[in-house]
Amino acid sequence: MSRAPVIETERLILRGHVKADLDDCFAMWGDAEVTRFIGGKPAALDEVWSRLLRYVGHWDQMDYGFWTVREKAGGRFVGEVGFADFKRQMSPSFGETPEMGWVLSPLVHGKGYATEAVNAALAWADQRFTGGRTVCMISPDNAPSLRVAEKAGFREFARTNYHDDVILLER
């Protein structure tokens, strides 16, 4: 069981990660197209397992985290969306501000799922985070994610290098 709340949109269900999600998560994170702008290389199974456990731990320790995203019709795995405190050592620092992230399977790119899932997660966050500020970081070459961020109200506040050049955005 996950401590994450379940969120439903018109086409999607966002719910906490469970062990049974490992194969779907590994298929996504093992795809070079997915990781091109996130880490630069496909993830190994042990890395994905650690990621899944980190997501579960966020809900336990921080009362927020990442959701797995699935289609309502049929339950097909779509991707992940949520918030984290990754303790990134970079300048400028995100500090205690929740960092939002999203990643979707290439099988569903171009369907508007990212925008739908991000907006649902932000609506949830707006009711829970004091101060209302959230941040994210995106590769300057990742035009689709930059469009999703812009539609969700994120605006650039800095550029830095965190394992590669990134744009820091806030909402």
PyRosetta script that sets phi, psi and omega in degrees:
from pyrosetta import init, pose_from_sequence

init()
pose = pose_from_sequence("MSRAPVIETERLILRGHVKADLDDCFAMWGDAEVTRFIGGKPAALDEVWSRLLRYVGHWDQMDYGFWTVREKAGGRFVGEVGFADFKRQMSPSFGETPEMGWVLSPLVHGKGYATEAVNAALAWADQRFTGGRTVCMISPDNAPSLRVAEKAGFREFARTNYHDDVILLER")
pose.set_psi(1, 147.3)
pose.set_omega(1, 178.3)
pose.set_phi(2, -111.2)
pose.set_psi(2, 148.5)
pose.set_omega(2, 175.8)
pose.set_phi(3, -82.5)
pose.set_psi(3, -6.8)
pose.set_omega(3, -178.7)
pose.set_phi(4, -69.1)
pose.set_psi(4, 139.0)
pose.set_omega(4, 174.8)
pose.set_phi(5, -71.3)
pose.set_psi(5, 156.0)
pose.set_omega(5, 175.1)
pose.set_phi(6, -93.3)
pose.set_psi(6, 131.4)
pose.set_omega(6, 178.3)
pose.set_phi(7, -120.4)
pose.set_psi(7, 132.3)
pose.set_omega(7, 177.3)
pose.set_phi(8, -116.0)
pose.set_psi(8, 138.3)
pose.set_omega(8, 172.9)
pose.set_phi(9, -116.1)
pose.set_psi(9, -172.1)
pose.set_omega(9, 179.6)
pose.set_phi(10, -57.8)
pose.set_psi(10, -41.8)
pose.set_omega(10, -174.2)
pose.set_phi(11, -118.4)
pose.set_psi(11, -8.2)
pose.set_omega(11, -169.6)
pose.set_phi(12, -128.1)
pose.set_psi(12, 157.1)
pose.set_omega(12, 169.4)
pose.set_phi(13, -123.7)
pose.set_psi(13, 126.9)
pose.set_omega(13, 174.7)
pose.set_phi(14, -106.4)
pose.set_psi(14, 125.0)
pose.set_omega(14, 179.0)
pose.set_phi(15, -144.9)
pose.set_psi(15, 162.0)
pose.set_omega(15, -179.6)
pose.set_phi(16, -64.7)
pose.set_psi(16, 154.3)
pose.set_omega(16, 178.1)
pose.set_phi(17, -71.9)
pose.set_psi(17, 146.6)
pose.set_omega(17, 173.6)
pose.set_phi(18, -134.7)
pose.set_psi(18, 165.4)
pose.set_omega(18, -178.3)
pose.set_phi(19, -52.2)
pose.set_psi(19, -37.2)
pose.set_omega(19, -177.0)
pose.set_phi(20, -64.9)
pose.set_psi(20, -12.3)
pose.set_omega(20, 178.2)
pose.set_phi(21, -82.4)
pose.set_psi(21, -8.6)
pose.set_omega(21, -172.5)
pose.set_phi(22, -55.3)
pose.set_psi(22, -46.5)
pose.set_omega(22, -177.2)
pose.set_phi(23, -62.4)
pose.set_psi(23, -43.3)
pose.set_omega(23, 178.3)
pose.set_phi(24, -64.9)
pose.set_psi(24, -43.5)
pose.set_omega(24, 179.8)
pose.set_phi(25, -63.9)
pose.set_psi(25, -41.3)
pose.set_omega(25, 179.8)
pose.set_phi(26, -64.9)
pose.set_psi(26, -40.3)
pose.set_omega(26, 177.9)
pose.set_phi(27, -60.5)
pose.set_psi(27, -40.8)
pose.set_omega(27, -179.9)
pose.set_phi(28, -71.6)
pose.set_psi(28, -53.0)
pose.set_omega(28, -177.1)
pose.set_phi(29, -70.0)
pose.set_psi(29, -16.1)
pose.set_omega(29, 176.6)
pose.set_phi(30, -86.6)
pose.set_psi(30, -0.5)
pose.set_omega(30, -178.0)
pose.set_phi(31, -90.1)
pose.set_psi(31, 123.7)
pose.set_omega(31, -178.2)
pose.set_phi(32, -61.4)
pose.set_psi(32, -30.5)
pose.set_omega(32, 178.1)
pose.set_phi(33, -66.8)
pose.set_psi(33, -37.5)
pose.set_omega(33, 180.0)
pose.set_phi(34, -68.3)
pose.set_psi(34, -43.4)
pose.set_omega(34, -173.1)
pose.set_phi(35, -90.2)
pose.set_psi(35, 0.2)
pose.set_omega(35, -178.9)
pose.set_phi(36, -52.0)
pose.set_psi(36, -41.3)
pose.set_omega(36, -179.1)
pose.set_phi(37, -105.7)
pose.set_psi(37, -0.5)
pose.set_omega(37, -178.7)
pose.set_phi(38, -126.7)
pose.set_psi(38, 89.1)
pose.set_omega(38, 178.4)
pose.set_phi(39, 91.8)
pose.set_psi(39, -23.4)
pose.set_omega(39, 173.0)
pose.set_phi(40, 83.7)
pose.set_psi(40, -9.4)
pose.set_omega(40, 179.2)
pose.set_phi(41, -147.9)
pose.set_psi(41, 149.1)
pose.set_omega(41, 178.0)
pose.set_phi(42, -57.5)
pose.set_psi(42, 145.2)
pose.set_omega(42, -178.4)
pose.set_phi(43, -85.7)
pose.set_psi(43, 146.8)
pose.set_omega(43, 174.0)
pose.set_phi(44, -81.3)
pose.set_psi(44, 163.0)
pose.set_omega(44, -178.2)
pose.set_phi(45, -56.5)
pose.set_psi(45, -44.4)
pose.set_omega(45, -178.7)
pose.set_phi(46, -64.7)
pose.set_psi(46, -32.2)
pose.set_omega(46, 177.0)
pose.set_phi(47, -68.5)
pose.set_psi(47, -40.6)
pose.set_omega(47, 178.9)
pose.set_phi(48, -68.1)
pose.set_psi(48, -39.8)
pose.set_omega(48, 177.1)
pose.set_phi(49, -60.2)
pose.set_psi(49, -44.8)
pose.set_omega(49, 177.8)
pose.set_phi(50, -62.2)
pose.set_psi(50, -39.4)
pose.set_omega(50, 177.7)
pose.set_phi(51, -62.2)
pose.set_psi(51, -46.6)
pose.set_omega(51, -179.9)
pose.set_phi(52, -60.2)
pose.set_psi(52, -44.1)
pose.set_omega(52, 178.9)
pose.set_phi(53, -65.6)
pose.set_psi(53, -35.6)
pose.set_omega(53, 177.2)
pose.set_phi(54, -63.7)
pose.set_psi(54, -40.4)
pose.set_omega(54, 177.9)
pose.set_phi(55, -61.6)
pose.set_psi(55, -46.7)
pose.set_omega(55, 179.4)
pose.set_phi(56, -61.8)
pose.set_psi(56, -42.3)
pose.set_omega(56, 179.5)
pose.set_phi(57, -63.6)
pose.set_psi(57, -34.7)
pose.set_omega(57, 176.7)
pose.set_phi(58, -60.0)
pose.set_psi(58, -45.4)
pose.set_omega(58, 179.7)
pose.set_phi(59, -62.5)
pose.set_psi(59, -38.5)
pose.set_omega(59, -178.8)
pose.set_phi(60, -69.3)
pose.set_psi(60, -42.7)
pose.set_omega(60, -173.5)
pose.set_phi(61, -97.3)
pose.set_psi(61, -27.8)
pose.set_omega(61, -172.4)
pose.set_phi(62, -113.2)
pose.set_psi(62, -11.3)
pose.set_omega(62, -175.3)
pose.set_phi(63, 63.7)
pose.set_psi(63, 22.2)
pose.set_omega(63, 169.1)
pose.set_phi(64, -153.9)
pose.set_psi(64, 166.8)
pose.set_omega(64, -178.3)
pose.set_phi(65, 174.7)
pose.set_psi(65, -155.4)
pose.set_omega(65, -179.4)
pose.set_phi(66, -104.0)
pose.set_psi(66, 149.2)
pose.set_omega(66, 174.0)
pose.set_phi(67, -108.9)
pose.set_psi(67, 152.0)
pose.set_omega(67, 163.6)
pose.set_phi(68, -85.6)
pose.set_psi(68, 143.0)
pose.set_omega(68, -176.9)
pose.set_phi(69, -114.3)
pose.set_psi(69, 128.9)
pose.set_omega(69, 179.8)
pose.set_phi(70, -132.8)
pose.set_psi(70, 153.2)
pose.set_omega(70, 174.8)
pose.set_phi(71, -70.8)
pose.set_psi(71, 139.9)
pose.set_omega(71, 175.3)
pose.set_phi(72, -62.9)
pose.set_psi(72, -45.1)
pose.set_omega(72, -178.8)
pose.set_phi(73, -81.0)
pose.set_psi(73, 100.5)
pose.set_omega(73, 174.8)
pose.set_phi(74, 97.6)
pose.set_psi(74, -18.8)
pose.set_omega(74, 176.3)
pose.set_phi(75, 77.4)
pose.set_psi(75, 13.3)
pose.set_omega(75, -179.1)
pose.set_phi(76, -60.4)
pose.set_psi(76, 136.9)
pose.set_omega(76, 177.4)
pose.set_phi(77, -64.6)
pose.set_psi(77, 130.5)
pose.set_omega(77, -178.9)
pose.set_phi(78, -108.6)
pose.set_psi(78, -42.4)
pose.set_omega(78, -178.1)
pose.set_phi(79, 161.4)
pose.set_psi(79, -149.2)
pose.set_omega(79, -177.5)
pose.set_phi(80, -139.3)
pose.set_psi(80, 147.9)
pose.set_omega(80, 176.1)
pose.set_phi(81, -150.6)
pose.set_psi(81, 148.4)
pose.set_omega(81, 175.9)
pose.set_phi(82, 162.5)
pose.set_psi(82, -158.4)
pose.set_omega(82, -174.0)
pose.set_phi(83, -131.8)
pose.set_psi(83, 150.3)
pose.set_omega(83, -180.0)
pose.set_phi(84, -154.5)
pose.set_psi(84, 164.8)
pose.set_omega(84, 167.6)
pose.set_phi(85, -120.1)
pose.set_psi(85, 96.1)
pose.set_omega(85, -175.5)
pose.set_phi(86, -86.8)
pose.set_psi(86, -0.5)
pose.set_omega(86, 180.0)
pose.set_phi(87, 54.6)
pose.set_psi(87, 43.4)
pose.set_omega(87, -179.2)
pose.set_phi(88, -68.4)
pose.set_psi(88, 130.5)
pose.set_omega(88, 175.7)
pose.set_phi(89, -93.1)
pose.set_psi(89, 95.4)
pose.set_omega(89, -179.2)
pose.set_phi(90, -152.0)
pose.set_psi(90, 166.7)
pose.set_omega(90, 178.1)
pose.set_phi(91, -129.2)
pose.set_psi(91, 126.8)
pose.set_omega(91, -0.2)
pose.set_phi(92, -73.5)
pose.set_psi(92, 155.4)
pose.set_omega(92, -178.7)
pose.set_phi(93, -84.9)
pose.set_psi(93, 149.9)
pose.set_omega(93, 172.1)
pose.set_phi(94, -78.8)
pose.set_psi(94, -15.1)
pose.set_omega(94, -178.5)
pose.set_phi(95, 60.5)
pose.set_psi(95, -131.7)
pose.set_omega(95, -179.0)
pose.set_phi(96, -93.9)
pose.set_psi(96, 4.0)
pose.set_omega(96, -177.9)
pose.set_phi(97, -70.7)
pose.set_psi(97, 129.7)
pose.set_omega(97, 178.2)
pose.set_phi(98, -60.3)
pose.set_psi(98, 132.2)
pose.set_omega(98, 178.1)
pose.set_phi(99, -97.4)
pose.set_psi(99, 125.0)
pose.set_omega(99, 178.8)
pose.set_phi(100, -91.3)
pose.set_psi(100, 147.5)
pose.set_omega(100, 174.9)
pose.set_phi(101, -148.0)
pose.set_psi(101, 158.8)
pose.set_omega(101, 176.5)
pose.set_phi(102, -153.6)
pose.set_psi(102, 147.4)
pose.set_omega(102, 176.3)
pose.set_phi(103, -152.4)
pose.set_psi(103, 132.8)
pose.set_omega(103, -178.2)
pose.set_phi(104, -125.6)
pose.set_psi(104, 149.9)
pose.set_omega(104, 177.0)
pose.set_phi(105, -63.2)
pose.set_psi(105, 139.0)
pose.set_omega(105, 177.5)
pose.set_phi(106, -57.2)
pose.set_psi(106, -21.9)
pose.set_omega(106, 179.3)
pose.set_phi(107, -63.6)
pose.set_psi(107, -20.4)
pose.set_omega(107, -176.6)
pose.set_phi(108, -117.9)
pose.set_psi(108, 8.7)
pose.set_omega(108, 178.3)
pose.set_phi(109, -60.6)
pose.set_psi(109, 144.3)
pose.set_omega(109, 175.8)
pose.set_phi(110, 84.9)
pose.set_psi(110, 6.1)
pose.set_omega(110, -179.0)
pose.set_phi(111, -101.5)
pose.set_psi(111, -1.0)
pose.set_omega(111, -177.9)
pose.set_phi(112, 82.1)
pose.set_psi(112, 6.6)
pose.set_omega(112, -179.3)
pose.set_phi(113, -64.8)
pose.set_psi(113, -38.7)
pose.set_omega(113, -179.2)
pose.set_phi(114, -60.5)
pose.set_psi(114, -48.4)
pose.set_omega(114, 179.5)
pose.set_phi(115, -61.6)
pose.set_psi(115, -42.0)
pose.set_omega(115, -179.9)
pose.set_phi(116, -63.7)
pose.set_psi(116, -45.5)
pose.set_omega(116, -179.1)
pose.set_phi(117, -69.2)
pose.set_psi(117, -43.4)
pose.set_omega(117, 179.4)
pose.set_phi(118, -61.4)
pose.set_psi(118, -46.1)
pose.set_omega(118, 179.9)
pose.set_phi(119, -63.2)
pose.set_psi(119, -37.8)
pose.set_omega(119, 178.1)
pose.set_phi(120, -65.6)
pose.set_psi(120, -44.1)
pose.set_omega(120, 179.4)
pose.set_phi(121, -65.3)
pose.set_psi(121, -39.9)
pose.set_omega(121, 178.5)
pose.set_phi(122, -66.8)
pose.set_psi(122, -37.0)
pose.set_omega(122, 176.6)
pose.set_phi(123, -61.7)
pose.set_psi(123, -40.9)
pose.set_omega(123, 176.1)
pose.set_phi(124, -62.8)
pose.set_psi(124, -47.3)
pose.set_omega(124, -177.7)
pose.set_phi(125, -62.8)
pose.set_psi(125, -38.5)
pose.set_omega(125, -178.7)
pose.set_phi(126, -59.9)
pose.set_psi(126, -24.8)
pose.set_omega(126, 178.6)
pose.set_phi(127, -87.0)
pose.set_psi(127, -10.9)
pose.set_omega(127, -170.7)
pose.set_phi(128, -122.7)
pose.set_psi(128, -29.4)
pose.set_omega(128, -175.4)
pose.set_phi(129, -91.7)
pose.set_psi(129, 121.5)
pose.set_omega(129, 176.5)
pose.set_phi(130, -69.8)
pose.set_psi(130, 141.7)
pose.set_omega(130, -178.3)
pose.set_phi(131, 89.5)
pose.set_psi(131, -26.0)
pose.set_omega(131, 174.6)
pose.set_phi(132, 73.8)
pose.set_psi(132, -4.0)
pose.set_omega(132, -176.3)
pose.set_phi(133, -84.3)
pose.set_psi(133, 134.9)
pose.set_omega(133, 169.5)
pose.set_phi(134, -131.1)
pose.set_psi(134, 157.1)
pose.set_omega(134, -178.1)
pose.set_phi(135, -131.6)
pose.set_psi(135, 164.1)
pose.set_omega(135, 171.7)
pose.set_phi(136, -154.6)
pose.set_psi(136, 164.4)
pose.set_omega(136, 175.4)
pose.set_phi(137, -132.5)
pose.set_psi(137, 137.3)
pose.set_omega(137, -173.5)
pose.set_phi(138, -140.3)
pose.set_psi(138, 141.7)
pose.set_omega(138, 173.9)
pose.set_phi(139, -61.7)
pose.set_psi(139, 137.8)
pose.set_omega(139, 178.5)
pose.set_phi(140, -62.8)
pose.set_psi(140, -16.9)
pose.set_omega(140, 179.7)
pose.set_phi(141, -89.6)
pose.set_psi(141, -5.5)
pose.set_omega(141, -176.4)
pose.set_phi(142, -93.6)
pose.set_psi(142, 73.5)
pose.set_omega(142, -176.4)
pose.set_phi(143, -58.0)
pose.set_psi(143, -41.7)
pose.set_omega(143, 179.5)
pose.set_phi(144, -60.7)
pose.set_psi(144, -43.4)
pose.set_omega(144, 178.9)
pose.set_phi(145, -68.6)
pose.set_psi(145, -35.2)
pose.set_omega(145, 176.4)
pose.set_phi(146, -63.5)
pose.set_psi(146, -37.0)
pose.set_omega(146, 176.6)
pose.set_phi(147, -66.2)
pose.set_psi(147, -42.0)
pose.set_omega(147, 177.7)
pose.set_phi(148, -61.1)
pose.set_psi(148, -45.4)
pose.set_omega(148, -180.0)
pose.set_phi(149, -60.8)
pose.set_psi(149, -43.8)
pose.set_omega(149, -179.8)
pose.set_phi(150, -62.7)
pose.set_psi(150, -44.7)
pose.set_omega(150, 178.8)
pose.set_phi(151, -60.8)
pose.set_psi(151, -31.0)
pose.set_omega(151, -178.6)
pose.set_phi(152, -84.7)
pose.set_psi(152, -2.6)
pose.set_omega(152, 176.9)
pose.set_phi(153, 97.1)
pose.set_psi(153, 7.6)
pose.set_omega(153, 176.6)
pose.set_phi(154, -76.7)
pose.set_psi(154, 142.7)
pose.set_omega(154, 177.8)
pose.set_phi(155, -132.5)
pose.set_psi(155, 143.3)
pose.set_omega(155, -179.9)
pose.set_phi(156, -63.1)
pose.set_psi(156, 135.9)
pose.set_omega(156, 173.0)
pose.set_phi(157, -125.6)
pose.set_psi(157, -12.3)
pose.set_omega(157, 177.8)
pose.set_phi(158, -168.8)
pose.set_psi(158, 165.5)
pose.set_omega(158, 170.0)
pose.set_phi(159, -127.9)
pose.set_psi(159, 143.1)
pose.set_omega(159, -179.7)
pose.set_phi(160, -152.2)
pose.set_psi(160, -178.1)
pose.set_omega(160, 175.4)
pose.set_phi(161, -117.6)
pose.set_psi(161, 116.8)
pose.set_omega(161, 174.5)
pose.set_phi(162, -130.4)
pose.set_psi(162, 92.7)
pose.set_omega(162, -172.7)
pose.set_phi(163, 65.8)
pose.set_psi(163, -10.1)
pose.set_omega(163, 176.9)
pose.set_phi(164, -179.0)
pose.set_psi(164, 172.6)
pose.set_omega(164, 178.3)
pose.set_phi(165, -68.4)
pose.set_psi(165, 134.6)
pose.set_omega(165, 178.1)
pose.set_phi(166, -139.6)
pose.set_psi(166, 154.4)
pose.set_omega(166, 172.7)
pose.set_phi(167, -100.8)
pose.set_psi(167, 130.8)
pose.set_omega(167, 176.4)
pose.set_phi(168, -98.4)
pose.set_psi(168, 129.9)
pose.set_omega(168, -177.6)
pose.set_phi(169, -125.2)
pose.set_psi(169, 154.7)
pose.set_omega(169, 177.4)
pose.set_phi(170, -137.8)
pose.set_psi(170, 158.2)
pose.set_omega(170, 178.6)
pose.set_phi(171, -137.8)
pose.dump_pdb("model.pdb")
